């Protein structure tokens, strides 16, 4: 079960790290110390009962980690009923694992320790109000549970244009063999690269959703700020390769409505740019996200 839940410390380590952090900051230390020494950790008291299952423990670890990263108390939503041990184990075979994103605004001037924020271009685009609000680049996270794709990216070279041991590769291969999505002559059939944003939206995401046993309405590409947050909070392999990824966000550029992409190693989690929806780039991939937002 624990192999399906990634990126968080053990119960004891999480408690110790949080306790030491409060000792250093002297913020409510006396009250926290009394509870800690009496084995009454505040978060557990607030929830009302000790966590019994691995899933409950995972939710508590997530809340504790987020509270530490955002320097404020974060309480996570109840786990979706779909998050059973059996389904999580199945999703893990596709490298999809649960993450919780709090409804926090990652605005440019917000002080966040050890956080790589988006670049200036991203925040300029986020201030643009010329297109439909639902399509706008946003600095705000949408609160809720998600399945994030933890498949390891790759450096684009003449020899390698496929994510390492990519579980989505058979799906993409099948779609290309059926001529439902395109590629360049040297693009491997199972590669996530050289798929246009339109093809992700109109074809690939529906087939990924079907394979995962979720709805198409739940499934989309990550928004840029979600890519940034997941990379800062959960997946330290993000932004480490010379390739980029398409995002869900649209931007207005020279009167054209383009799609955001980014995450290249040159800027890492801060790297963002834009291209047309119809652009087929042999160095830009995509990463589906499944939403369980209430």
N, C-alpha and C positions, 0 to 999 in steps of 0.2 A: 504493500500500500504506500509506504513512504517514498518509493521510487516514482510515484505518480505526482507527488507534491514536492516542488523544487524551490530552492532559493532562500530558505529560512533557517535560522539557528535552532538548536535544540531548546527544549523548555528551560532547562537549568541555565544554559549559556545565555539565553535571552533575558532571563530574570537578572542574572548577574550584570550583564552589560547595561541594562536599564537602571539598575540600582547604582552602579558606579557612575553612570552619567549624571544622575541626580546628585550624587555626592559631590561631583566636580562642580556642578552648577549651583549647588546650594538652593535649589528651587523646591520648596516643600519637602526638604530632606528629612526633617524630624518626623513629620507625619508618615512619610513613606517608609522610614526606617522602622517605626513601631509596627506598622502593618507587616513589613517584610520579616522582621524577627519573630513575629507571632504567626508566620506562615499564612498571612492573609494578604496576598498580593492584591492591590486595588482593582486591577482589571478583572480578576476572577470574582471578586466581591460584587462588582458592578453587573457582571453577567448573571450572577445569581446562583450558579451551581458549578461544581468542578466539571471540566471537560472529561468525557468518558471515552469517546471514540477518537480515532485518528483524525477524522474530519473536523471534529470539534476542536481538537488540539491545534490543528492546522489553522483554523479560523482565529484562534486566540493568538497564535504566533504572528499571524499576518497583522492583526490589530496592533500588537505590541511593536512590530517592526515599523509600521506606518506611523505610529505615534512618535517613535523616536526620530524618524526621518523628517517629519513635518513639525517637530517640536510642539505638538499639541495633542490632546487626546483624540484619537480616531477610533470610532467604533464601527466595525464592519457590519454589513447587512447579513441577515440569516442566509445560510447556504441554500442555493436553489435546490428544489427537490430532485432535479435531474442529476445532481452531484452524488451519485451512489458509488460505492467502491467498484462495482462492476463496470459502470460507464466510464469512470475516471481511468480505470485500467485499460479499457478499450481505446479511449482518446489518447492515452499515453503512447500507444503503438504508432500514432501519427505525430508524436512529439508535441501534442497539445496538452497544456497543463493549466490549472486554475490560477487566476490572479484576481486581486481586488484592487480597483482604482477608486480612491476617495474623490468626492466632488470638490477638488481643490483647484484654484486658479494659479497656474505657473506663470504669473506675469513677470515682466522683465526685471523689475526692481525688487522682487520678493527675495528676501534672504533665505537661502536653502543651503545648508552645509553639505559639502561633497556632492553637489548636484551640477551636472553639465547641462546648462540651459540651451535652448535653440539660439541660433545666430540672429543678428540684427535684421536680416532679410525676412526671417520668419515673423518677427514682431511687427515689421512694417506691413506685411501681408495681413496679419491678424487685425490691423487697424482699418483695413479696407472694408467699406460697407456698400460696394457697388453691386453685389450679387445677392441672390437669395440667402437668407440667414442660415438655413439648414446646410448650405454648402460652404459657408464661410470658414476660413481658417480660424481656429479658436485656441486660446491659451488655457481653456478650462477642461479639466477631466470630467467625464460623465460617470457619476458614481454608480458602481455596481460590480458584479462578478463577471468575469470573462474567461474564455479559453484562449490563451495566447500560444502562438506557434514558436517553439523553442528550437526549431531545426537550425543547425549551424550553417551560417552563410559560407561563402567561398570567395577567394580572389579570382577575378576574371583573367584568365590567361588563354593562350592558344590551346592548351591542353585541358583546361578545366573551366567549364561553364555550367556545372551542376552542383547544387547544394549537397553537402556531404551526407550520404545515405538518406536521401530525401524520400520520405514516405509518400509525398505527393507526386513523385516522378511517374509512377504507373498511370495515375489519372491524367497527367499532362500528356504523356506518350499516347494514350488512347485518343485523346481529343485531337492531337496532331495527325495521327494516322487516319482519323475520320475527316480531316481537313476542316475541323471546326475552329481551330485557331492556327495562326501562322507562325513562321520562323524565318530565319536566314538560312542560307545553304549550309553553313557550318555550325548551326545551332543544334546541339544534341536534342533528340526527340523529347526527352524527359526534363529538359531544362526549364526553370522558372524564368529565365531571361528571354528577351525578345517576345514577350507577351504584352500587348498594348493594354493600357488601363481599360479601354472599352471591352477588350476580350476578357479581362478579369471580371468586369461587371456583368457582361452579358452571357458569359459561358462558364468560365472556370469556377467561379465561386459557387454556382449552383451545383456543380458536380462534386466539389469538395464538401458542401453541406450535406448532400445526399450520402456520401461515403461516411461522414461523421454521424449521421442520424440526427441532424438538427435541421432547422428550416432555413431557406434561403434568406428570409427576412432577418434572421439572426446573424447572418454571415456577411462580412464585408472586409475590405482592406483596413489596416490600422490607420487611424488619424495620426497626423504628424506628432501632436502632443502626446498621444498614447505611445507611439514608438519611443519617444524621448523618455517618458515616465517608466515604461516597462524596462528600458535599458538602464535607467538609473536605479530602479528598485529591485528588479527580479533577474534580468538576463544580462550578465556582464560581457556577453559575446557580441552585443549589438554595437555597430559602428566601428568594427575592428577590421573590415575588409575593404578592398578597393572598389567594390561594387556598391550599388545603391538599391533602394526599394521604392516602389510606388506607394503613395498614400491616398486616403479617401478624400482629402481636402482639395477644393478648387480655389484658384486665385485669378484675379484679373490682371493681365499683363498686356500692355499696348492694345487695349480694347478687346483682346481675346481672352476667353476663359480657359485656363490651363490647369493641369493637375500637378500637385506638389510631389516631389520625390526627394530622396536624400539618404543620409546615413553612411555616406562614403567615409573611408578612413581619414581622408584629408581634414575633415571637420568632425568626424565621429557623430556623436549624438547631437551635435550643434549644427550639422550640415544639412541645408535645405536649398532646393532650387525648384524650377518648374518647367514643364514641357506640355505639348498638346496631348489631348486624350488619345489621339490616334497614333502617337509616336511609338515606334517599335525599336526599343533600345537594347542592344546586346549586352549592356552592362547594368541594366535596371531590372530587378526581380519584383516579387510581391510576397506579402505575408498575410494570410487570412486571419481574421479575428472573429470569434464567436461571442455574441453578447447575450448575457442573461440579466440585463438591466431591468429592474422592476417597472 
